[in-house]
Amino acid sequence: MECPEEIRPVLLQIVAASLLMIRAAGWNGDPARCALEADHIHNLPRLVHSFTATELKYYLEVSVPSYVSQTSDESNATFEPHWIRLREYVARSSS
């Protein structure tokens, strides 16, 4: 299924922000942070390419809480507006 136009830019913004964090962590010599950020987003390109509601729910219910538990409030704040939009989409499309 094609990724819904409403959420494609949201997913791509998450990937872009994470890539900037990975780059900064790499330059700062923090491979653990690079791995954490990459783990957070590694399924999102596939979700953009071949969307399934199940994978979006997995991202929101498993990947996001795992990321949140391992990062700072500052990092989480970067993504929270995007996560809210994705949760709103899921709520609307589940009804």
Secondary structure, 3 states (H helix, E strand, C coil): CCCCCCCHHHHHHHHHHHHHHHHHHHHCCCHHHHHHHHHHHCCHHHHHHCCCHHHHHHHHHHHHHHHHHHCCHHHHHHHHHHHHHHHHHHHHHHC
